[in-house]
Amino acid sequence: MHERSVATTIANAVRRRAHGHHVTRVQVKIGNLWQVTPRTLTRGWQALTKDTSLEGCSLVLEEVPARGRCRACGMEGALPPFPLSCSNCGSFDVEVMSGDELLVGDLEVDE
């Protein structure tokens, strides 16, 4: 399950940033190019954090759409699902501008 490895990556980042505090909520920006199903990621998160210092911590996901710039025709805009190509000219020579991020944002902790 791909989502399990993503949940592990998030948990490791949260533990590093929490400095031993109990985390109750974490916000994550995840690009559509990760091809993660939010419901499956949330379930994987709950299973992964059970019986750990992150148990009960809610995962708040913000999905970031894939956007890019075509190097062939210059069009900027939304990118279709894989394979990544320009919706205007069909070229595969596209620069990804967003949609590939995995960013752990704000943490809520118990004081």
N, CA, C and O atoms as CSV, one atom per row, in Angstrom:
chain,resi,resn,atom,element,x,y,z
A,1,MET,N,N,0.850,-1.178,0.000
A,1,MET,CA,C,0.000,0.000,0.000
A,1,MET,C,C,0.897,1.244,0.000
A,1,MET,O,O,1.633,1.485,0.957
A,2,HIS,N,N,0.832,2.002,-1.041
A,2,HIS,CA,C,1.610,3.235,-1.216
A,2,HIS,C,C,1.306,4.231,-0.097
A,2,HIS,O,O,2.210,4.907,0.394
A,3,GLU,N,N,0.058,4.324,0.299
A,3,GLU,CA,C,-0.344,5.288,1.326
A,3,GLU,C,C,0.337,5.006,2.662
A,3,GLU,O,O,0.589,5.931,3.434
A,4,ARG,N,N,0.633,3.757,2.937
A,4,ARG,CA,C,1.310,3.407,4.198
A,4,ARG,C,C,2.707,4.031,4.244
A,4,ARG,O,O,3.117,4.548,5.284
A,5,SER,N,N,3.431,3.989,3.138
A,5,SER,CA,C,4.768,4.589,3.124
A,5,SER,C,C,4.680,6.110,3.216
A,5,SER,O,O,5.549,6.739,3.821
A,6,VAL,N,N,3.653,6.706,2.630
A,6,VAL,CA,C,3.457,8.153,2.753
A,6,VAL,C,C,3.141,8.504,4.206
A,6,VAL,O,O,3.667,9.483,4.736
A,7,ALA,N,N,2.286,7.710,4.852
A,7,ALA,CA,C,1.956,7.942,6.265
A,7,ALA,C,C,3.204,7.823,7.136
A,7,ALA,O,O,3.368,8.592,8.083
A,8,THR,N,N,4.075,6.884,6.834
A,8,THR,CA,C,5.320,6.716,7.582
A,8,THR,C,C,6.213,7.941,7.426
A,8,THR,O,O,6.805,8.407,8.400
A,9,THR,N,N,6.312,8.457,6.222
A,9,THR,CA,C,7.108,9.660,5.965
A,9,THR,C,C,6.572,10.843,6.763
A,9,THR,O,O,7.338,11.601,7.358
A,10,ILE,N,N,5.259,10.993,6.771
A,10,ILE,CA,C,4.630,12.093,7.527
A,10,ILE,C,C,4.889,11.921,9.018
A,10,ILE,O,O,5.267,12.877,9.695
A,11,ALA,N,N,4.689,10.715,9.534
A,11,ALA,CA,C,4.886,10.455,10.969
A,11,ALA,C,C,6.313,10.765,11.400
A,11,ALA,O,O,6.528,11.352,12.460
A,12,ASN,N,N,7.281,10.378,10.592
A,12,ASN,CA,C,8.682,10.656,10.923
A,12,ASN,C,C,8.950,12.159,10.969
A,12,ASN,O,O,9.656,12.641,11.855
A,13,ALA,N,N,8.389,12.893,10.017
A,13,ALA,CA,C,8.566,14.353,9.997
A,13,ALA,C,C,7.896,14.996,11.203
A,13,ALA,O,O,8.452,15.919,11.799
A,14,VAL,N,N,6.709,14.521,11.569
A,14,VAL,CA,C,5.984,15.077,12.716
A,14,VAL,C,C,6.765,14.835,14.001
A,14,VAL,O,O,6.899,15.739,14.825
A,15,ARG,N,N,7.275,13.632,14.176
A,15,ARG,CA,C,8.039,13.322,15.396
A,15,ARG,C,C,9.271,14.221,15.515
A,15,ARG,O,O,9.597,14.688,16.606
A,16,ARG,N,N,9.945,14.460,14.405
A,16,ARG,CA,C,11.132,15.342,14.433
A,16,ARG,C,C,10.746,16.767,14.830
A,16,ARG,O,O,11.462,17.410,15.598
A,17,ARG,N,N,9.640,17.254,14.322
A,17,ARG,CA,C,9.231,18.637,14.580
A,17,ARG,C,C,8.564,18.831,15.937
A,17,ARG,O,O,8.569,19.939,16.475
A,18,ALA,N,N,7.985,17.760,16.501
A,18,ALA,CA,C,7.221,17.886,17.746
A,18,ALA,C,C,8.108,17.993,18.977
A,18,ALA,O,O,7.647,18.452,20.022
A,19,HIS,N,N,9.350,17.588,18.883
A,19,HIS,CA,C,10.296,17.667,20.002
A,19,HIS,C,C,9.720,17.095,21.293
A,19,HIS,O,O,9.856,17.688,22.363
A,20,GLY,N,N,9.071,15.930,21.177
A,20,GLY,CA,C,8.567,15.241,22.356
A,20,GLY,C,C,7.183,15.664,22.815
A,20,GLY,O,O,6.628,15.032,23.714
A,21,HIS,N,N,6.605,16.705,22.235
A,21,HIS,CA,C,5.248,17.123,22.597
A,21,HIS,C,C,4.222,16.163,21.994
A,21,HIS,O,O,4.460,15.550,20.953
A,22,HIS,N,N,3.084,16.046,22.666
A,22,HIS,CA,C,1.998,15.210,22.147
A,22,HIS,C,C,1.265,15.990,21.057
A,22,HIS,O,O,0.714,17.057,21.325
A,23,VAL,N,N,1.255,15.475,19.855
A,23,VAL,CA,C,0.620,16.135,18.714
A,23,VAL,C,C,-0.815,15.651,18.588
A,23,VAL,O,O,-1.078,14.448,18.605
A,24,THR,N,N,-1.751,16.602,18.460
A,24,THR,CA,C,-3.161,16.252,18.342
A,24,THR,C,C,-3.701,16.424,16.925
A,24,THR,O,O,-4.732,15.852,16.571
A,25,ARG,N,N,-2.993,17.220,16.116
A,25,ARG,CA,C,-3.465,17.503,14.760
A,25,ARG,C,C,-2.285,17.923,13.898
A,25,ARG,O,O,-1.416,18.677,14.337
A,26,VAL,N,N,-2.265,17.430,12.671
A,26,VAL,CA,C,-1.214,17.811,11.736
A,26,VAL,C,C,-1.852,18.116,10.379
A,26,VAL,O,O,-2.703,17.372,9.892
A,27,GLN,N,N,-1.415,19.232,9.781
A,27,GLN,CA,C,-1.883,19.617,8.460
A,27,GLN,C,C,-0.827,19.223,7.438
A,27,GLN,O,O,0.367,19.448,7.639
A,28,VAL,N,N,-1.282,18.635,6.346
A,28,VAL,CA,C,-0.381,18.167,5.301
A,28,VAL,C,C,-0.898,18.614,3.942
A,28,VAL,O,O,-2.071,18.429,3.619
A,29,LYS,N,N,-0.008,19.205,3.151
A,29,LYS,CA,C,-0.318,19.508,1.759
A,29,LYS,C,C,0.279,18.388,0.923
A,29,LYS,O,O,1.469,18.088,1.020
A,30,ILE,N,N,-0.561,17.777,0.103
A,30,ILE,CA,C,-0.069,16.674,-0.725
A,30,ILE,C,C,-0.558,16.864,-2.154
A,30,ILE,O,O,-1.748,17.044,-2.413
A,31,GLY,N,N,0.396,16.820,-3.064
A,31,GLY,CA,C,0.086,17.014,-4.475
A,31,GLY,C,C,-0.606,15.812,-5.087
A,31,GLY,O,O,-0.367,14.669,-4.697
A,32,ASN,N,N,-1.470,16.091,-6.057
A,32,ASN,CA,C,-2.194,15.019,-6.742
A,32,ASN,C,C,-1.279,14.040,-7.459
A,32,ASN,O,O,-1.663,12.896,-7.705
A,33,LEU,N,N,-0.073,14.478,-7.796
A,33,LEU,CA,C,0.842,13.582,-8.496
A,33,LEU,C,C,1.337,12.438,-7.608
A,33,LEU,O,O,1.891,11.459,-8.106
A,34,TRP,N,N,1.138,12.563,-6.307
A,34,TRP,CA,C,1.473,11.457,-5.402
A,34,TRP,C,C,0.505,10.298,-5.585
A,34,TRP,O,O,0.782,9.178,-5.158
A,35,GLN,N,N,-0.625,10.568,-6.217
A,35,GLN,CA,C,-1.662,9.568,-6.463
A,35,GLN,C,C,-2.081,8.849,-5.184
A,35,GLN,O,O,-2.138,7.621,-5.123
A,36,VAL,N,N,-2.371,9.655,-4.168
A,36,VAL,CA,C,-2.795,9.138,-2.873
A,36,VAL,C,C,-4.305,9.296,-2.739
A,36,VAL,O,O,-4.863,10.339,-3.078
A,37,THR,N,N,-4.946,8.268,-2.250
A,37,THR,CA,C,-6.361,8.339,-1.943
A,37,THR,C,C,-6.481,8.839,-0.497
A,37,THR,O,O,-6.043,8.153,0.427
A,38,PRO,N,N,-7.072,10.032,-0.290
A,38,PRO,CA,C,-7.125,10.598,1.068
A,38,PRO,C,C,-7.703,9.644,2.117
A,38,PRO,O,O,-7.169,9.541,3.221
A,39,ARG,N,N,-8.767,8.961,1.786
A,39,ARG,CA,C,-9.390,8.043,2.751
A,39,ARG,C,C,-8.434,6.910,3.130
A,39,ARG,O,O,-8.333,6.537,4.299
A,40,THR,N,N,-7.743,6.375,2.142
A,40,THR,CA,C,-6.796,5.292,2.402
A,40,THR,C,C,-5.602,5.797,3.204
A,40,THR,O,O,-5.108,5.103,4.092
A,41,LEU,N,N,-5.138,7.014,2.889
A,41,LEU,CA,C,-4.025,7.596,3.654
A,41,LEU,C,C,-4.437,7.815,5.106
A,41,LEU,O,O,-3.658,7.538,6.018
A,42,THR,N,N,-5.645,8.307,5.326
A,42,THR,CA,C,-6.130,8.532,6.692
A,42,THR,C,C,-6.214,7.221,7.460
A,42,THR,O,O,-5.823,7.152,8.625
A,43,ARG,N,N,-6.717,6.198,6.819
A,43,ARG,CA,C,-6.789,4.880,7.484
A,43,ARG,C,C,-5.398,4.335,7.768
A,43,ARG,O,O,-5.152,3.773,8.835
A,44,GLY,N,N,-4.484,4.503,6.810
A,44,GLY,CA,C,-3.106,4.061,7.030
A,44,GLY,C,C,-2.458,4.811,8.175
A,44,GLY,O,O,-1.712,4.230,8.963
A,45,TRP,N,N,-2.744,6.111,8.268
A,45,TRP,CA,C,-2.231,6.950,9.351
A,45,TRP,C,C,-2.729,6.430,10.699
A,45,TRP,O,O,-1.951,6.292,11.643
A,46,GLN,N,N,-4.012,6.146,10.783
A,46,GLN,CA,C,-4.590,5.658,12.036
A,46,GLN,C,C,-3.982,4.320,12.446
A,46,GLN,O,O,-3.687,4.104,13.622
A,47,ALA,N,N,-3.796,3.431,11.490
A,47,ALA,CA,C,-3.197,2.125,11.794
A,47,ALA,C,C,-1.732,2.272,12.202
A,47,ALA,O,O,-1.270,1.618,13.137
A,48,LEU,N,N,-1.012,3.131,11.496
A,48,LEU,CA,C,0.413,3.329,11.773
A,48,LEU,C,C,0.655,3.962,13.137
A,48,LEU,O,O,1.612,3.608,13.825
A,49,THR,N,N,-0.201,4.892,13.528
A,49,THR,CA,C,0.023,5.636,14.769
A,49,THR,C,C,-0.597,4.965,15.998
A,49,THR,O,O,-0.374,5.414,17.122
A,50,LYS,N,N,-1.362,3.907,15.799
A,50,LYS,CA,C,-1.973,3.205,16.934
A,50,LYS,C,C,-0.878,2.709,17.878
A,50,LYS,O,O,0.122,2.131,17.453
A,51,ASP,N,N,-1.095,2.949,19.149
A,51,ASP,CA,C,-0.162,2.544,20.205
A,51,ASP,C,C,1.195,3.233,20.101
A,51,ASP,O,O,2.210,2.680,20.525
A,52,THR,N,N,1.212,4.448,19.532
A,52,THR,CA,C,2.435,5.246,19.477
A,52,THR,C,C,2.142,6.616,20.093
A,52,THR,O,O,1.017,6.893,20.510
A,53,SER,N,N,3.154,7.455,20.142
A,53,SER,CA,C,2.973,8.806,20.683
A,53,SER,C,C,2.060,9.657,19.804
A,53,SER,O,O,1.618,10.722,20.236
A,54,LEU,N,N,1.769,9.216,18.591
A,54,LEU,CA,C,0.893,9.971,17.682
A,54,LEU,C,C,-0.535,9.418,17.620
A,54,LEU,O,O,-1.353,9.875,16.822
A,55,GLU,N,N,-0.819,8.435,18.468
A,55,GLU,CA,C,-2.173,7.867,18.452
A,55,GLU,C,C,-3.195,8.966,18.752
A,55,GLU,O,O,-3.011,9.757,19.676
A,56,GLY,N,N,-4.259,9.006,17.971
A,56,GLY,CA,C,-5.318,9.997,18.157
A,56,GLY,C,C,-5.063,11.301,17.427
A,56,GLY,O,O,-5.938,12.166,17.384
A,57,CYS,N,N,-3.901,11.454,16.864
A,57,CYS,CA,C,-3.564,12.666,16.119
A,57,CYS,C,C,-4.343,12.659,14.797
A,57,CYS,O,O,-4.280,11.699,14.030
A,58,SER,N,N,-5.070,13.741,14.551
A,58,SER,CA,C,-5.831,13.799,13.297
A,58,SER,C,C,-4.958,14.340,12.172
A,58,SER,O,O,-4.121,15.221,12.370
A,59,LEU,N,N,-5.176,13.795,11.012
A,59,LEU,CA,C,-4.437,14.167,9.813
A,59,LEU,C,C,-5.382,14.991,8.937
A,59,LEU,O,O,-6.411,14.491,8.483
A,60,VAL,N,N,-5.028,16.250,8.705
A,60,VAL,CA,C,-5.840,17.145,7.884
A,60,VAL,C,C,-5.111,17.332,6.555
A,60,VAL,O,O,-4.013,17.885,6.502
A,61,LEU,N,N,-5.745,16.861,5.491
A,61,LEU,CA,C,-5.094,16.870,4.182
A,61,LEU,C,C,-5.613,17.998,3.304
A,61,LEU,O,O,-6.815,18.253,3.231
A,62,GLU,N,N,-4.683,18.663,2.644
A,62,GLU,CA,C,-5.023,19.644,1.620
A,62,GLU,C,C,-4.411,19.135,0.319
A,62,GLU,O,O,-3.191,19.028,0.189
A,63,GLU,N,N,-5.273,18.825,-0.633
A,63,GLU,CA,C,-4.801,18.317,-1.911
A,63,GLU,C,C,-4.396,19.487,-2.812
A,63,GLU,O,O,-5.110,20.484,-2.917
A,64,VAL,N,N,-3.247,19.344,-3.453
A,64,VAL,CA,C,-2.728,20.377,-4.347
A,64,VAL,C,C,-2.828,19.853,-5.775
A,64,VAL,O,O,-2.244,18.821,-6.104
A,65,PRO,N,N,-3.571,20.566,-6.627
A,65,PRO,CA,C,-3.718,20.098,-8.010
A,65,PRO,C,C,-2.409,20.192,-8.787
A,65,PRO,O,O,-1.544,21.016,-8.490
A,66,ALA,N,N,-2.289,19.332,-9.780
A,66,ALA,CA,C,-1.104,19.332,-10.641
A,66,ALA,C,C,-1.234,20.447,-11.679
A,66,ALA,O,O,-2.224,20.540,-12.404
A,67,ARG,N,N,-0.209,21.281,-11.723
A,67,ARG,CA,C,-0.138,22.364,-12.712
A,67,ARG,C,C,1.246,22.344,-13.331
A,67,ARG,O,O,2.224,21.949,-12.698
A,68,GLY,N,N,1.307,22.775,-14.570
A,68,GLY,CA,C,2.596,22.763,-15.232
A,68,GLY,C,C,2.685,23.758,-16.369
A,68,GLY,O,O,1.730,24.460,-16.701
A,69,ARG,N,N,3.869,23.788,-16.950
A,69,ARG,CA,C,4.157,24.667,-18.088
A,69,ARG,C,C,4.752,23.803,-19.191
A,69,ARG,O,O,5.687,23.036,-18.966
A,70,CYS,N,N,4.191,23.945,-20.384
A,70,CYS,CA,C,4.681,23.196,-21.532
A,70,CYS,C,C,5.879,23.927,-22.120
A,70,CYS,O,O,5.802,25.115,-22.431
A,71,ARG,N,N,6.981,23.210,-22.268
A,71,ARG,CA,C,8.182,23.809,-22.850
A,71,ARG,C,C,8.064,23.933,-24.374
A,71,ARG,O,O,8.802,24.702,-24.991
A,72,ALA,N,N,7.156,23.193,-24.970
A,72,ALA,CA,C,6.994,23.219,-26.424
A,72,ALA,C,C,6.128,24.391,-26.888
A,72,ALA,O,O,6.492,25.098,-27.828
A,73,CYS,N,N,4.986,24.599,-26.234
A,73,CYS,CA,C,4.069,25.651,-26.702
A,73,CYS,C,C,3.881,26.789,-25.702
A,73,CYS,O,O,3.275,27.809,-26.029
A,74,GLY,N,N,4.401,26.616,-24.474
A,74,GLY,CA,C,4.316,27.682,-23.484
A,74,GLY,C,C,3.036,27.718,-22.669
A,74,GLY,O,O,2.898,28.570,-21.791
A,75,MET,N,N,2.096,26.823,-22.930
A,75,MET,CA,C,0.840,26.803,-22.188
A,75,MET,C,C,1.103,26.500,-20.713
A,75,MET,O,O,1.901,25.622,-20.386
A,76,GLU,N,N,0.428,27.234,-19.829
A,76,GLU,CA,C,0.478,26.962,-18.396
A,76,GLU,C,C,-0.917,26.605,-17.936
A,76,GLU,O,O,-1.891,27.251,-18.325
A,77,GLY,N,N,-1.016,25.582,-17.111
A,77,GLY,CA,C,-2.328,25.208,-16.602
A,77,GLY,C,C,-2.324,23.844,-15.956
A,77,GLY,O,O,-1.277,23.279,-15.641
A,78,ALA,N,N,-3.538,23.326,-15.766
A,78,ALA,CA,C,-3.727,22.033,-15.115
A,78,ALA,C,C,-3.105,20.921,-15.951
A,78,ALA,O,O,-3.162,20.935,-17.180
A,79,LEU,N,N,-2.515,19.965,-15.254
A,79,LEU,CA,C,-1.959,18.789,-15.913
A,79,LEU,C,C,-2.927,17.627,-15.749
A,79,LEU,O,O,-3.498,17.435,-14.675
A,80,PRO,N,N,-3.112,16.852,-16.815
A,80,PRO,CA,C,-3.986,15.677,-16.712
A,80,PRO,C,C,-3.294,14.584,-15.914
A,80,PRO,O,O,-2.095,14.675,-15.653
A,81,PRO,N,N,-4.040,13.545,-15.520
A,81,PRO,CA,C,-3.393,12.401,-14.866
A,81,PRO,C,C,-2.329,11.805,-15.789
A,81,PRO,O,O,-2.250,12.143,-16.970
A,82,PHE,N,N,-1.516,10.913,-15.223
A,82,PHE,CA,C,-0.414,10.311,-15.967
A,82,PHE,C,C,-0.910,9.703,-17.258
A,82,PHE,O,O,-2.024,9.180,-17.289
A,83,PRO,N,N,-0.130,9.747,-18.330
A,83,PRO,CA,C,1.181,10.385,-18.396
A,83,PRO,C,C,1.039,11.890,-18.494
A,83,PRO,O,O,0.103,12.394,-19.114
A,84,LEU,N,N,1.969,12.606,-17.882
A,84,LEU,CA,C,1.915,14.061,-17.888
A,84,LEU,C,C,2.185,14.582,-19.291
A,84,LEU,O,O,3.215,14.291,-19.898
A,85,SER,N,N,1.243,15.348,-19.779
A,85,SER,CA,C,1.402,15.917,-21.111
A,85,SER,C,C,0.637,17.232,-21.175
A,85,SER,O,O,-0.243,17.493,-20.355
A,86,CYS,N,N,0.977,18.034,-22.136
A,86,CYS,CA,C,0.325,19.318,-22.344
A,86,CYS,C,C,-1.076,19.087,-22.892
A,86,CYS,O,O,-1.257,18.357,-23.866
A,87,SER,N,N,-2.068,19.716,-22.258
A,87,SER,CA,C,-3.448,19.563,-22.730
A,87,SER,C,C,-3.695,20.366,-24.007
A,87,SER,O,O,-4.715,20.185,-24.671
A,88,ASN,N,N,-2.761,21.249,-24.345
A,88,ASN,CA,C,-2.902,22.076,-25.549
A,88,ASN,C,C,-2.292,21.408,-26.787
A,88,ASN,O,O,-2.955,21.270,-27.815
A,89,CYS,N,N,-1.012,20.993,-26.678
A,89,CYS,CA,C,-0.326,20.460,-27.861
A,89,CYS,C,C,0.027,18.980,-27.761
A,89,CYS,O,O,0.443,18.369,-28.746
A,90,GLY,N,N,-0.141,18.402,-26.566
A,90,GLY,CA,C,0.137,16.978,-26.394
A,90,GLY,C,C,1.582,16.643,-26.081
A,90,GLY,O,O,1.909,15.471,-25.893
A,91,SER,N,N,2.453,17.632,-26.019
A,91,SER,CA,C,3.862,17.391,-25.744
A,91,SER,C,C,4.045,16.822,-24.331
A,91,SER,O,O,3.314,17.160,-23.400
A,92,PHE,N,N,5.036,15.957,-24.212
A,92,PHE,CA,C,5.391,15.408,-22.902
A,92,PHE,C,C,6.495,16.223,-22.235
A,92,PHE,O,O,6.932,15.891,-21.133
A,93,ASP,N,N,6.938,17.266,-22.883
A,93,ASP,CA,C,8.006,18.132,-22.356
A,93,ASP,C,C,7.377,19.215,-21.484
A,93,ASP,O,O,7.290,20.379,-21.875
A,94,VAL,N,N,6.944,18.807,-20.302
A,94,VAL,CA,C,6.274,19.736,-19.379
A,94,VAL,C,C,7.079,19.890,-18.100
A,94,VAL,O,O,7.707,18.946,-17.620
A,95,GLU,N,N,7.046,21.091,-17.563
A,95,GLU,CA,C,7.673,21.395,-16.281
A,95,GLU,C,C,6.573,21.402,-15.223
A,95,GLU,O,O,5.607,22.156,-15.343
A,96,VAL,N,N,6.706,20.587,-14.209
A,96,VAL,CA,C,5.720,20.538,-13.130
A,96,VAL,C,C,5.920,21.759,-12.239
A,96,VAL,O,O,7.021,21.999,-11.746
A,97,MET,N,N,4.853,22.527,-12.035
A,97,MET,CA,C,4.912,23.727,-11.190
A,97,MET,C,C,4.299,23.465,-9.814
A,97,MET,O,O,4.706,24.081,-8.829
A,98,SER,N,N,3.340,22.571,-9.743
A,98,SER,CA,C,2.754,22.173,-8.463
A,98,SER,C,C,2.089,20.816,-8.640
A,98,SER,O,O,1.815,20.369,-9.754
A,99,GLY,N,N,1.840,20.180,-7.504
A,99,GLY,CA,C,1.190,18.883,-7.530
A,99,GLY,C,C,2.099,17.740,-7.140
A,99,GLY,O,O,1.651,16.599,-7.024
A,100,ASP,N,N,3.397,18.040,-6.932
A,100,ASP,CA,C,4.326,16.989,-6.525
A,100,ASP,C,C,4.818,17.169,-5.093
A,100,ASP,O,O,5.738,16.478,-4.655
A,101,GLU,N,N,4.196,18.107,-4.361
A,101,GLU,CA,C,4.669,18.391,-3.005
A,101,GLU,C,C,4.075,17.448,-1.951
A,101,GLU,O,O,2.978,16.914,-2.116
A,102,LEU,N,N,4.814,17.266,-0.893
A,102,LEU,CA,C,4.376,16.597,0.322
A,102,LEU,C,C,4.947,17.426,1.457
A,102,LEU,O,O,6.114,17.281,1.821
A,103,LEU,N,N,4.108,18.305,2.017
A,103,LEU,CA,C,4.577,19.270,3.005
A,103,LEU,C,C,3.821,19.109,4.317
A,103,LEU,O,O,2.594,19.212,4.356
A,104,VAL,N,N,4.558,18.857,5.382
A,104,VAL,CA,C,3.955,18.834,6.719
A,104,VAL,C,C,3.876,20.278,7.180
A,104,VAL,O,O,4.894,20.959,7.304
A,105,GLY,N,N,2.662,20.736,7.432
A,105,GLY,CA,C,2.445,22.128,7.824
A,105,GLY,C,C,2.321,22.279,9.328
A,105,GLY,O,O,3.167,21.806,10.087
A,106,ASP,N,N,1.257,22.944,9.747
A,106,ASP,CA,C,1.046,23.242,11.166
A,106,ASP,C,C,0.795,21.983,11.986
A,106,ASP,O,O,0.137,21.041,11.546
A,107,LEU,N,N,1.346,22.008,13.193
A,107,LEU,CA,C,1.091,20.964,14.175
A,107,LEU,C,C,0.355,21.592,15.347
A,107,LEU,O,O,0.695,22.692,15.782
A,108,GLU,N,N,-0.647,20.899,15.855
A,108,GLU,CA,C,-1.266,21.301,17.114
A,108,GLU,C,C,-0.758,20.332,18.172
A,108,GLU,O,O,-0.817,19.114,18.003
A,109,VAL,N,N,-0.262,20.894,19.258
A,109,VAL,CA,C,0.306,20.065,20.322
A,109,VAL,C,C,-0.349,20.403,21.654
A,109,VAL,O,O,-0.843,21.512,21.859
A,110,ASP,N,N,-0.342,19.418,22.560
A,110,ASP,CA,C,-0.768,19.645,23.936
A,110,ASP,C,C,0.397,20.297,24.669
A,110,ASP,O,O,1.547,19.885,24.512
A,111,GLU,N,N,0.101,21.290,25.449
A,111,GLU,CA,C,1.162,21.939,26.244
A,111,GLU,C,C,1.365,21.243,27.551
A,111,GLU,O,O,2.214,21.652,28.343
